[in-house]
Amino acid sequence: MGEVSVEIKLQSIDRFIKRKHGSHRRMTTRENNILNQYAWEMVQRIQQDWPILTGYSIVRWSWRDASSVGDTRFFLENKAWYADWVHRKGVRRSNWRWLGRALWQELVPEVFNELKPALLRDLKKEIERTERTREDLVGPQPPPPTLEEIARQYG
């Protein structure tokens, strides 16, 4: 081990889409852009607080969208071979074991929880806008004709 990969699922967004749309659907480009913007912001904030100044492990922080219909999620990752062993200054080792948590275990949840309310708010706002736009384009649909109406029409 050594590399870091943290999966973040947005189940409340999946439920919100299902409630507004009536079923699960793929996120639109604009909705994906919002998710990508926040994921990028999370990576930027992690990089700001990452203590290794060699450049290698800092630039190895990235995000990956792994969403599918009904399963909105993304990964925050660091592919540096030693990323899992980066600790804050002052954390001690005993018999080659770290006595504290790896830095990413503190930093990733902290950054996510800081941006989560705005991410969810902006995504829900865009989902509502998307559903309103679809409703406006399609308009209210009349109910399908009954068999009696069809028989009268042709009969």
Secondary structure, DSSP 8 states (H G I E B T S, - for coil): ---EEEEEE-HHHHHHHHHHHSS-----HHHHHHHHHHHHHHHHHHHHH---TTSHHHHTEEEEE--BTTB-EEEEEE--TTGGG---TT--EETTEESS--HHHHHHHHHHHHHHHHHHHHHHHHHHHHHHHHHHHH--------HHHHHHHH-
